Amino acid sequence: MSEFEAKVSEVLGIQDGISTEDLEVILTYLSREEGEIAFNERMVKFRGTDGRPPEITAQDRDIASLTTLVLDLGKQCANISLNIENLTEDIKAAVAARNRPAALRLLRSRKTQEALLDRRSESLAQIDGIYDKVKEAANQIELIGALRSGAKVLRGLNAEIGGADTVTLVLQEFGEEMSKTQDVESLIAEGNGRMSSPSDEIEINAELEALELKDKLVDEETQAKEAARVAKELGSLDVPAPVKDEEQPIRMSQRSEGPAHEIGKIVSDVGNT
């Protein structure tokens, strides 16, 4: 309860701590109106993950007693450690003042406090170990409860499904109904084809010819634009003027007298020598 009181005071920003009357109002509201907690003079228990209203049991009281004992032992160890630190300072002061009797007395007191701290620390370690085991067991119980609830839900769902045989039967029926639906759709499509009149066919053919003509005109227009673009590109090139007909025999004769004529001339010169 003290931890809950300190936490409430921290959340509400009350530095001096919440009053007993205000704490009682908050606890009563959370318990009666919201159903989120159950409480007594020593502990507060919140609603668990199972959603059931909280109820303080004998196990809860035992866990609360262990928690209180751990906190008390922790506070005692902290106070004893502080006493040892203060005695150490007093011993240093007595030694500095050359007060031997006071120093001996303080040393004996510190020794007693150190032995007490060892005993309290050992007890705290044992209680901590027990408390950890208890919390682990409580968590396991909560886990088992959640698993049990889940198994119950799955059992109900499987009962509604009806098992693997029912699923197989449902799938078979679904396939049969789908097949019937497809047959109906096929019959309707065939009926629509038979119900179409000759005028409808003529109109459809005319629309198709119009679409084909439009597509042909688009292709011709595209080809014409492409031809104009190519002609424009060729017109921008520097093309040599065509050779006249009377110049062609001369060039042909010159080409014919090229390498062969030179070879014959060389052979003739060699024979004359």
GROMACS elastic network, one bead per residue, 0.5 to 0.9 nm:
[ bonds ]
;  ai    aj funct       b0    kb
    1     4     6  0.51173   500
    1     5     6  0.61617   500
    1     6     6  0.86427   500
    1    39     6  0.86324   500
    1    40     6  0.84758   500
    1    41     6  0.72162   500
    1    42     6  0.52877   500
    1    44     6  0.62407   500
    2     5     6  0.50326   500
    2     6     6  0.61568   500
    2     7     6  0.85714   500
    2    42     6  0.81669   500
    2    43     6  0.83399   500
    3     6     6  0.51215   500
    3     7     6  0.61191   500
    3     8     6  0.86198   500
    4     7     6  0.50762   500
    4     8     6  0.61400   500
    4     9     6  0.85738   500
    4    43     6  0.83386   500
    4    44     6  0.74133   500
    5     8     6  0.52219   500
    5     9     6  0.62207   500
    5    10     6  0.86468   500
    5    17     6  0.77025   500
    5    18     6  0.70892   500
    5    23     6  0.72248   500
    6     9     6  0.51292   500
    6    10     6  0.61787   500
    6    11     6  0.87103   500
    6    17     6  0.69348   500
    6    18     6  0.80411   500
    7    10     6  0.50270   500
    7    11     6  0.61745   500
    7    12     6  0.85836   500
    8    11     6  0.51355   500
    8    12     6  0.60813   500
    8    13     6  0.83565   500
    8    14     6  0.84239   500
    8    17     6  0.84960   500
    8    18     6  0.74924   500
    8    23     6  0.82939   500
    9    12     6  0.52153   500
    9    13     6  0.58709   500
    9    15     6  0.69399   500
    9    16     6  0.80580   500
    9    17     6  0.53064   500
    9    18     6  0.54554   500
   10    13     6  0.50652   500
   10    14     6  0.62819   500
   10    15     6  0.73481   500
   10    17     6  0.80986   500
   11    14     6  0.78792   500
   12    15     6  0.89021   500
   12    18     6  0.85736   500
   13    17     6  0.87071   500
   14    17     6  0.54029   500
   14    18     6  0.63037   500
   15    18     6  0.82409   500
   16    19     6  0.88138   500
   18    21     6  0.83978   500
   18    22     6  0.65864   500
   18    23     6  0.64740   500
   19    22     6  0.53483   500
   19    23     6  0.61827   500
   19    24     6  0.86154   500
   20    23     6  0.51255   500
   20    24     6  0.61274   500
   20    25     6  0.87312   500
   21    24     6  0.51191   500
   21    25     6  0.63772   500
   21    26     6  0.88819   500
   22    25     6  0.51057   500
   22    26     6  0.63821   500
   22    27     6  0.87185   500
   23    26     6  0.51886   500
   23    27     6  0.61834   500
   23    28     6  0.85537   500
   24    27     6  0.51679   500
   24    28     6  0.60420   500
   24    29     6  0.85430   500
   25    28     6  0.51936   500
   25    29     6  0.61364   500
   25    30     6  0.86748   500
   26    29     6  0.51996   500
   26    30     6  0.62071   500
   26    31     6  0.85421   500
   27    30     6  0.52724   500
   27    31     6  0.60810   500
   27    32     6  0.85425   500
   27    37     6  0.77415   500
   27    38     6  0.83383   500
   27    39     6  0.74034   500
   27    44     6  0.85481   500
   28    31     6  0.51050   500
   28    32     6  0.58402   500
   28    33     6  0.77378   500
   28    37     6  0.89476   500
   28    39     6  0.87394   500
   29    32     6  0.54581   500
   29    33     6  0.52163   500
   29    34     6  0.67009   500
   29    35     6  0.83851   500
   30    33     6  0.58947   500
   30    35     6  0.60064   500
   30    36     6  0.56134   500
   30    37     6  0.59893   500
   30    38     6  0.83486   500
   31    34     6  0.59454   500
   31    36     6  0.57782   500
   31    38     6  0.57857   500
   31    39     6  0.77082   500
   32    35     6  0.56042   500
   32    36     6  0.83646   500
   32    37     6  0.85226   500
   32    38     6  0.89412   500
   33    36     6  0.84284   500
   34    37     6  0.80381   500
   35    38     6  0.78438   500
   35    46     6  0.89397   500
   35    47     6  0.78017   500
   35    53     6  0.63014   500
   35    54     6  0.77201   500
   36    45     6  0.84305   500
   36    46     6  0.57235   500
   36    47     6  0.52027   500
   36    48     6  0.89037   500
   36    53     6  0.70196   500
   36    54     6  0.70766   500
   37    44     6  0.66331   500
   37    45     6  0.53508   500
   37    47     6  0.58369   500
   37    53     6  0.76505   500
   37    54     6  0.58994   500
   37    55     6  0.80846   500
   38    43     6  0.84626   500
   38    44     6  0.58995   500
   38    45     6  0.51817   500
   38    46     6  0.65509   500
   38    47     6  0.81268   500
   38    53     6  0.82013   500
   38    54     6  0.56472   500
   38    55     6  0.58329   500
   38    56     6  0.64821   500
   39    42     6  0.76289   500
   39    43     6  0.56569   500
   39    45     6  0.60942   500
   39    46     6  0.86832   500
   39    55     6  0.84146   500
   39    56     6  0.72810   500
   40    43     6  0.56391   500
   40    44     6  0.67297   500
   40    56     6  0.84195   500
   41    44     6  0.85177   500
   42    61     6  0.84083   500
   42    64     6  0.77106   500
   42    65     6  0.88107   500
   43    56     6  0.87157   500
   43    60     6  0.86550   500
   43    61     6  0.77841   500
   43    64     6  0.66747   500
   44    56     6  0.83786   500
   45    48     6  0.87559   500
   45    54     6  0.65540   500
   45    55     6  0.73979   500
   45    56     6  0.67727   500
   45    60     6  0.82572   500
   46    53     6  0.85921   500
   46    54     6  0.61371   500
   46    55     6  0.87392   500
   47    50     6  0.80358   500
   47    51     6  0.65134   500
   47    52     6  0.67401   500
   47    53     6  0.59643   500
   47    55     6  0.85086   500
   48    51     6  0.58713   500
   48    52     6  0.68150   500
   48    53     6  0.79092   500
   48    54     6  0.69275   500
   48   142     6  0.85831   500
   49    52     6  0.79391   500
   49   142     6  0.83380   500
   49   146     6  0.81418   500
   50    53     6  0.89291   500
   50   142     6  0.85496   500
   50   145     6  0.79852   500
   50   146     6  0.69499   500
   50   149     6  0.83622   500
   51    54     6  0.85293   500
   52    55     6  0.88651   500
   55    60     6  0.89713   500
   56    59     6  0.81049   500
   56    60     6  0.59040   500
   56    61     6  0.72481   500
   57    60     6  0.51013   500
   57    61     6  0.64824   500
   57    62     6  0.88103   500
   58    61     6  0.50838   500
   58    62     6  0.62841   500
   58    63     6  0.86649   500
   59    62     6  0.50416   500
   59    63     6  0.61580   500
   59    64     6  0.84965   500
   60    63     6  0.50875   500
   60    64     6  0.60758   500
   60    65     6  0.86076   500
   61    65     6  0.61688   500
   61    66     6  0.86903   500
   62    65     6  0.50433   500
   62    66     6  0.63359   500
   62    67     6  0.86377   500
   63    66     6  0.50891   500
   63    67     6  0.61536   500
   63    68     6  0.86141   500
   63   131     6  0.75604   500
   63   134     6  0.74048   500
   63   135     6  0.81712   500
   64    68     6  0.61075   500
   64    69     6  0.85255   500
   65    68     6  0.50856   500
   65    69     6  0.61095   500
   65    70     6  0.86090   500
   66    69     6  0.50323   500
   66    70     6  0.61425   500
   66    71     6  0.86196   500
   66   127     6  0.73203   500
   66   128     6  0.85982   500
   66   130     6  0.84088   500
   66   131     6  0.64481   500
   67    70     6  0.51674   500
   67    71     6  0.62671   500
   67    72     6  0.86331   500
   67   128     6  0.89474   500
   67   131     6  0.73955   500
   68    71     6  0.51489   500
   68    72     6  0.61067   500
   68    73     6  0.86047   500
   69    72     6  0.50632   500
   69    73     6  0.60786   500
   69    74     6  0.84467   500
   69   124     6  0.84799   500
   69   127     6  0.78512   500
   70    73     6  0.52383   500
   70    74     6  0.60924   500
   70    75     6  0.86650   500
   70   124     6  0.63601   500
   70   127     6  0.65430   500
   70   128     6  0.67026   500
   70   131     6  0.83159   500
   71    74     6  0.50655   500
   71    75     6  0.62433   500
   71    76     6  0.86524   500
   72    75     6  0.51490   500
   72    76     6  0.61887   500
   72    77     6  0.86741   500
   73    77     6  0.61384   500
   73    78     6  0.85729   500
   73   120     6  0.66362   500
   73   121     6  0.78077   500
   73   123     6  0.78436   500
   73   124     6  0.59238   500
   74    77     6  0.51917   500
   74    78     6  0.62582   500
   74    79     6  0.87275   500
   74   120     6  0.84793   500
   74   121     6  0.81803   500
   74   124     6  0.70433   500
   75    78     6  0.50660   500
   75    79     6  0.61997   500
   75    80     6  0.86230   500
   76    79     6  0.51142   500
   76    80     6  0.60988   500
   76    81     6  0.85209   500
   76   117     6  0.83522   500
   76   120     6  0.75170   500
   77    80     6  0.51493   500
   77    81     6  0.60905   500
   77    82     6  0.85833   500
   77   116     6  0.87938   500
   77   117     6  0.60285   500
   77   118     6  0.88245   500
   77   120     6  0.63715   500
   77   121     6  0.66375   500
   77   124     6  0.86959   500
   78    81     6  0.51681   500
   78    82     6  0.62809   500
   78    83     6  0.87582   500
   78   117     6  0.89673   500
   79    82     6  0.50536   500
   79    83     6  0.62409   500
   79    84     6  0.87105   500
   80    84     6  0.62291   500
   80    85     6  0.86836   500
   80   113     6  0.64473   500
   80   114     6  0.78735   500
   80   116     6  0.77798   500
   80   117     6  0.61739   500
   81    84     6  0.51001   500
   81    85     6  0.63315   500
   81    86     6  0.87693   500
   81   113     6  0.81314   500
   81   114     6  0.80761   500
   81   117     6  0.72002   500
   82    85     6  0.51054   500
   82    86     6  0.63075   500
   82    87     6  0.86838   500
   83    86     6  0.50960   500
   83    87     6  0.61239   500
   83    88     6  0.85522   500
   83   110     6  0.80320   500
   83   113     6  0.74906   500
   84    87     6  0.50857   500
   84    88     6  0.61278   500
   84    89     6  0.87406   500
   84   109     6  0.86473   500
   84   110     6  0.57670   500
   84   111     6  0.86567   500
   84   113     6  0.64481   500
   84   114     6  0.70686   500
   85    88     6  0.51177   500
   85    89     6  0.64845   500
   85    90     6  0.88127   500
   85   110     6  0.88140   500
   86    89     6  0.51971   500
   86    90     6  0.62973   500
   86    91     6  0.86741   500
   87    91     6  0.60438   500
   87    92     6  0.86180   500
   87   106     6  0.63145   500
   87   107     6  0.77106   500
   87   109     6  0.76600   500
   87   110     6  0.60741   500
   88    91     6  0.50909   500
   88    92     6  0.63542   500
   88    93     6  0.87356   500
   88   106     6  0.80464   500
   88   107     6  0.80574   500
   88   110     6  0.74124   500
   89    92     6  0.51859   500
   89    93     6  0.63298   500
   89    94     6  0.87556   500
   90    93     6  0.50256   500
   90    94     6  0.61540   500
   90    95     6  0.86095   500
   90   102     6  0.89834   500
   90   103     6  0.79008   500
   90   106     6  0.72519   500
   91    94     6  0.50786   500
   91    95     6  0.61351   500
   91    96     6  0.84968   500
   91   102     6  0.77936   500
   91   103     6  0.52516   500
   91   104     6  0.82273   500
   91   105     6  0.88960   500
   91   106     6  0.59876   500
   91   107     6  0.68543   500
   92    95     6  0.51918   500
   92    96     6  0.61229   500
   92    97     6  0.86325   500
   92   103     6  0.79386   500
   93    96     6  0.50611   500
   93    97     6  0.62041   500
   93    98     6  0.87061   500
   93    99     6  0.86911   500
   93   103     6  0.83904   500
   94    97     6  0.50260   500
   94    98     6  0.62082   500
   94    99     6  0.51249   500
   94   100     6  0.70130   500
   94   101     6  0.86431   500
   94   102     6  0.62073   500
   94   103     6  0.52718   500
   94   106     6  0.86759   500
   95    98     6  0.50248   500
   95    99     6  0.59697   500
   95   100     6  0.66604   500
   95   102     6  0.84491   500
   95   103     6  0.61375   500
   96    99     6  0.76694   500
   97   100     6  0.84848   500
   98   103     6  0.85466   500
   99   102     6  0.56092   500
   99   103     6  0.62551   500
   99   104     6  0.88727   500
  100   103     6  0.50347   500
  100   104     6  0.62067   500
  100   105     6  0.86659   500
  101   104     6  0.51983   500
  101   105     6  0.62355   500
  101   106     6  0.86390   500
  102   105     6  0.51260   500
  102   106     6  0.61267   500
  102   107     6  0.85404   500
  103   106     6  0.51603   500
  103   107     6  0.61042   500
  103   108     6  0.87013   500
  104   107     6  0.50441   500
  104   108     6  0.62670   500
  104   109     6  0.86894   500
  105   108     6  0.52169   500
  105   109     6  0.63308   500
  105   110     6  0.87064   500
  106   109     6  0.50179   500
  106   110     6  0.61110   500
  106   111     6  0.85461   500
  107   110     6  0.50688   500
  107   111     6  0.61315   500
  107   112     6  0.86499   500
  108   111     6  0.50527   500
  108   112     6  0.62900   500
  108   113     6  0.87191   500
  109   112     6  0.50997   500
  109   113     6  0.62505   500
  109   114     6  0.86353   500
  110   114     6  0.60653   500
  110   115     6  0.86287   500
  111   114     6  0.50906   500
  111   115     6  0.62955   500
  111   116     6  0.86205   500
  112   115     6  0.52288   500
  112   116     6  0.62183   500
  112   117     6  0.86259   500
  113   117     6  0.60450   500
  113   118     6  0.86192   500
  114   118     6  0.62648   500
  114   119     6  0.87836   500
  115   118     6  0.51245   500
  115   119     6  0.64219   500
  115   120     6  0.87334   500
  116   119     6  0.51765   500
  116   120     6  0.61667   500
  116   121     6  0.84915   500
  117   120     6  0.50910   500
  117   121     6  0.59004   500
  117   122     6  0.84294   500
  118   121     6  0.51382   500
  118   122     6  0.61120   500
  118   123     6  0.86325   500
  119   122     6  0.51575   500
  119   123     6  0.62297   500
  119   124     6  0.85702   500
  120   123     6  0.50903   500
  120   124     6  0.60342   500
  120   125     6  0.85875   500
  121   125     6  0.61473   500
  121   126     6  0.86828   500
  122   125     6  0.51477   500
  122   126     6  0.63675   500
  122   127     6  0.87248   500
  123   126     6  0.51422   500
  123   127     6  0.61490   500
  123   128     6  0.84195   500
  124   127     6  0.51330   500
  124   128     6  0.58952   500
  124   129     6  0.85218   500
  125   128     6  0.50214   500
  125   129     6  0.62171   500
  125   130     6  0.87560   500
  126   129     6  0.51534   500
  126   130     6  0.63833   500
  126   131     6  0.86138   500
  127   130     6  0.50676   500
  127   131     6  0.59811   500
  127   132     6  0.85174   500
  128   132     6  0.60792   500
  128   133     6  0.86297   500
  129   132     6  0.51979   500
  129   133     6  0.63718   500
  129   134     6  0.87246   500
  130   133     6  0.51618   500
  130   134     6  0.62166   500
  130   135     6  0.87020   500
  131   134     6  0.50387   500
  131   135     6  0.61735   500
  131   136     6  0.85355   500
  132   135     6  0.51618   500
  132   136     6  0.61181   500
  132   137     6  0.86183   500
  133   136     6  0.50369   500
  133   137     6  0.61577   500
  133   138     6  0.85770   500
  134   137     6  0.51060   500
  134   138     6  0.61342   500
  134   139     6  0.86035   500
  135   139     6  0.61251   500
  135   140     6  0.85664   500
  136   139     6  0.51143   500
  136   140     6  0.62245   500
  136   141     6  0.86913   500
  137   141     6  0.62175   500
  137   142     6  0.86733   500
  138   141     6  0.50684   500
  138   142     6  0.62825   500
  138   143     6  0.86049   500
  139   142     6  0.50519   500
  139   143     6  0.61076   500
  139   144     6  0.85923   500
  140   144     6  0.60710   500
  140   145     6  0.84733   500
  141   144     6  0.50970   500
  141   145     6  0.61387   500
  141   146     6  0.86425   500
  142   145     6  0.50267   500
  142   146     6  0.62476   500
  142   147     6  0.86791   500
  143   146     6  0.50925   500
  143   147     6  0.62063   500
  143   148     6  0.85423   500
  144   147     6  0.50166   500
  144   148     6  0.60142   500
  144   149     6  0.85644   500
  145   148     6  0.50202   500
  145   149     6  0.61990   500
  145   150     6  0.85875   500
  146   149     6  0.51173   500
  146   150     6  0.61724   500
  146   151     6  0.86116   500
  147   151     6  0.60829   500
  147   152     6  0.85614   500
  148   151     6  0.50888   500
  148   152     6  0.62364   500
  148   153     6  0.87574   500
  149   152     6  0.50766   500
  149   153     6  0.63367   500
  149   154     6  0.87204   500
  150   153     6  0.51422   500
  150   154     6  0.62074   500
  150   155     6  0.85293   500
  151   154     6  0.50956   500
  151   155     6  0.60229   500
  151   156     6  0.86583   500
  152   155     6  0.50576   500
  152   156     6  0.63528   500
  152   157     6  0.87386   500
  153   156     6  0.52145   500
  153   157     6  0.62823   500
  153   158     6  0.86630   500
  154   157     6  0.50322   500
  154   158     6  0.60211   500
  154   159     6  0.84249   500
  155   158     6  0.52045   500
  155   159     6  0.61235   500
  155   160     6  0.87054   500
  156   159     6  0.50409   500
  156   160     6  0.63306   500
  156   161     6  0.87531   500
  157   160     6  0.50784   500
  157   161     6  0.62763   500
  157   162     6  0.86869   500
  158   162     6  0.61128   500
  158   163     6  0.63577   500
  159   162     6  0.51578   500
  159   163     6  0.71012   500
  160   163     6  0.84119   500
  161   164     6  0.83307   500
  161   166     6  0.70769   500
  161   167     6  0.72672   500
  162   165     6  0.73934   500
  162   166     6  0.53644   500
  162   167     6  0.73312   500
  163   166     6  0.55410   500
  163   167     6  0.65436   500
  163   168     6  0.89464   500
  164   167     6  0.50613   500
  164   168     6  0.62078   500
  164   169     6  0.86484   500
  165   168     6  0.51191   500
  165   169     6  0.62054   500
  165   170     6  0.86179   500
  166   169     6  0.50711   500
  166   170     6  0.61053   500
  166   171     6  0.85988   500
  167   170     6  0.50970   500
  167   171     6  0.61952   500
  167   172     6  0.86515   500
  168   171     6  0.51775   500
  168   172     6  0.62476   500
  168   173     6  0.86883   500
  169   172     6  0.51061   500
  169   173     6  0.61985   500
  169   174     6  0.85308   500
  170   173     6  0.51151   500
  170   174     6  0.60595   500
  170   175     6  0.86396   500
  171   175     6  0.61861   500
  171   176     6  0.86485   500
  172   175     6  0.51207   500
  172   176     6  0.62678   500
  172   177     6  0.86836   500
  173   176     6  0.50785   500
  173   177     6  0.61757   500
  173   178     6  0.85573   500
  174   177     6  0.51957   500
  174   178     6  0.61484   500
  174   179     6  0.86263   500
  175   178     6  0.50894   500
  175   179     6  0.62016   500
  175   180     6  0.87040   500
  176   179     6  0.50847   500
  176   180     6  0.63030   500
  176   181     6  0.86798   500
  177   180     6  0.50152   500
  177   181     6  0.61714   500
  177   182     6  0.86704   500
  178   181     6  0.50072   500
  178   182     6  0.62623   500
  178   183     6  0.86804   500
  179   182     6  0.51433   500
  179   183     6  0.62824   500
  179   184     6  0.87210   500
  180   183     6  0.50647   500
  180   184     6  0.62502   500
  180   185     6  0.86684   500
  181   184     6  0.51275   500
  181   185     6  0.62484   500
  181   186     6  0.86960   500
  182   185     6  0.50476   500
  182   186     6  0.62012   500
  182   187     6  0.86902   500
  183   186     6  0.51038   500
  183   187     6  0.62630   500
  183   188     6  0.86579   500
  184   187     6  0.51495   500
  184   188     6  0.61914   500
  184   189     6  0.86321   500
  185   188     6  0.51208   500
  185   189     6  0.62004   500
  185   190     6  0.87047   500
  186   189     6  0.51091   500
  186   190     6  0.62425   500
  186   191     6  0.85995   500
  187   190     6  0.51205   500
  187   191     6  0.60891   500
  187   192     6  0.85992   500
  188   191     6  0.50110   500
  188   192     6  0.61811   500
  188   193     6  0.86812   500
  189   192     6  0.51401   500
  189   193     6  0.63862   500
  189   194     6  0.88765   500
  190   193     6  0.50580   500
  190   194     6  0.63734   500
  190   195     6  0.86709   500
  191   194     6  0.51505   500
  191   195     6  0.60878   500
  191   196     6  0.87507   500
  192   195     6  0.50814   500
  192   196     6  0.63847   500
  193   196     6  0.55121   500
  194   197     6  0.80488   500
  196   199     6  0.83469   500
  196   200     6  0.63082   500
  196   201     6  0.74186   500
  197   200     6  0.52255   500
  197   201     6  0.66409   500
  197   202     6  0.89417   500
  198   202     6  0.62082   500
  198   203     6  0.85714   500
  199   202     6  0.50247   500
  199   203     6  0.61168   500
  199   204     6  0.84829   500
  200   203     6  0.50912   500
  200   204     6  0.60680   500
  200   205     6  0.85774   500
  201   204     6  0.50128   500
  201   205     6  0.60881   500
  201   206     6  0.85217   500
  202   205     6  0.51105   500
  202   206     6  0.60840   500
  202   207     6  0.85528   500
  203   206     6  0.50885   500
  203   207     6  0.61432   500
  203   208     6  0.85528   500
  204   207     6  0.51301   500
  204   208     6  0.61686   500
  204   209     6  0.87053   500
  205   209     6  0.61724   500
  205   210     6  0.86042   500
  206   209     6  0.50961   500
  206   210     6  0.61948   500
  206   211     6  0.86412   500
  207   210     6  0.50750   500
  207   211     6  0.62365   500
  207   212     6  0.86428   500
  208   211     6  0.51138   500
  208   212     6  0.61852   500
  208   213     6  0.86265   500
  209   212     6  0.50035   500
  209   213     6  0.60591   500
  209   214     6  0.85096   500
  210   213     6  0.50902   500
  210   214     6  0.61121   500
  210   215     6  0.85485   500
  211   214     6  0.50957   500
  211   215     6  0.61676   500
  211   216     6  0.86130   500
  212   215     6  0.50602   500
  212   216     6  0.61444   500
  212   217     6  0.86850   500
  213   217     6  0.61827   500
  213   218     6  0.85804   500
  214   217     6  0.51694   500
  214   218     6  0.62445   500
  214   219     6  0.86986   500
  215   218     6  0.50863   500
  215   219     6  0.62773   500
  215   220     6  0.87491   500
  216   219     6  0.50455   500
  216   220     6  0.62198   500
  216   221     6  0.85907   500
  217   220     6  0.50728   500
  217   221     6  0.60762   500
  217   222     6  0.84943   500
  218   221     6  0.51459   500
  218   222     6  0.61583   500
  218   223     6  0.86504   500
  219   222     6  0.50679   500
  219   223     6  0.61721   500
  219   224     6  0.86276   500
  220   223     6  0.50220   500
  220   224     6  0.61014   500
  220   225     6  0.86007   500
  221   224     6  0.50838   500
  221   225     6  0.62475   500
  221   226     6  0.86219   500
  222   225     6  0.52072   500
  222   226     6  0.62381   500
  222   227     6  0.87136   500
  223   226     6  0.50209   500
  223   227     6  0.61485   500
  223   228     6  0.86324   500
  224   227     6  0.50926   500
  224   228     6  0.61945   500
  224   229     6  0.85984   500
  225   228     6  0.51490   500
  225   229     6  0.62042   500
  225   230     6  0.87328   500
  226   229     6  0.50818   500
  226   230     6  0.62671   500
  226   231     6  0.86516   500
  227   230     6  0.51540   500
  227   231     6  0.61214   500
  227   232     6  0.85246   500
  228   231     6  0.51104   500
  228   232     6  0.61037   500
  228   233     6  0.86580   500
  229   232     6  0.51229   500
  229   233     6  0.63089   500
  229   234     6  0.87608   500
  230   233     6  0.50988   500
  230   234     6  0.61971   500
  230   235     6  0.85896   500
  231   234     6  0.50941   500
  231   235     6  0.60658   500
  231   236     6  0.87533   500
  232   235     6  0.51438   500
  232   236     6  0.65559   500
  233   236     6  0.53987   500
  233   237     6  0.70351   500
  234   237     6  0.54214   500
  234   238     6  0.87304   500
  234   239     6  0.89206   500
  235   238     6  0.80092   500
  235   239     6  0.86655   500
  239   242     6  0.89532   500
  240   243     6  0.88654   500
  243   246     6  0.85549   500
  243   247     6  0.68891   500
  243   248     6  0.72199   500
  244   247     6  0.56188   500
  244   248     6  0.68688   500
  245   248     6  0.54116   500
  245   249     6  0.78117   500
  246   249     6  0.65198   500
  246   250     6  0.76494   500
  247   250     6  0.54812   500
  247   251     6  0.64077   500
  247   252     6  0.86609   500
  248   251     6  0.52323   500
  248   252     6  0.60194   500
  248   253     6  0.85885   500
  249   253     6  0.60057   500
  249   254     6  0.84574   500
  250   253     6  0.51340   500
  250   254     6  0.61419   500
  250   255     6  0.85608   500
  251   255     6  0.60642   500
  251   256     6  0.84882   500
  252   255     6  0.50601   500
  252   256     6  0.61177   500
  252   257     6  0.85732   500
  253   257     6  0.60913   500
  253   258     6  0.85830   500
  254   257     6  0.50428   500
  254   258     6  0.62651   500
  255   258     6  0.51123   500
  255   259     6  0.83402   500
  256   259     6  0.78727   500
  256   260     6  0.73358   500
  256   261     6  0.76068   500
  257   260     6  0.61113   500
  257   262     6  0.73754   500
  258   261     6  0.56129   500
  258   262     6  0.64966   500
  258   263     6  0.89386   500
  259   262     6  0.52098   500
  259   263     6  0.62635   500
  259   264     6  0.87693   500
  260   263     6  0.51801   500
  260   264     6  0.62910   500
  260   265     6  0.86808   500
  261   264     6  0.52022   500
  261   265     6  0.62360   500
  261   266     6  0.87921   500
  262   265     6  0.51117   500
  262   266     6  0.63663   500
  262   267     6  0.88318   500
  263   266     6  0.52122   500
  263   267     6  0.63656   500
  263   268     6  0.88018   500
  264   267     6  0.51676   500
  264   268     6  0.62950   500
  264   269     6  0.87573   500
  265   268     6  0.52074   500
  265   269     6  0.63461   500
  265   270     6  0.88158   500
  266   269     6  0.51932   500
  266   270     6  0.63464   500
  266   271     6  0.87911   500
  267   270     6  0.52441   500
  267   271     6  0.63489   500
  267   272     6  0.89003   500
  268   271     6  0.51883   500
  268   272     6  0.64158   500
  268   273     6  0.89127   500
  269   272     6  0.52961   500
  269   273     6  0.65597   500
  270   273     6  0.53024   500
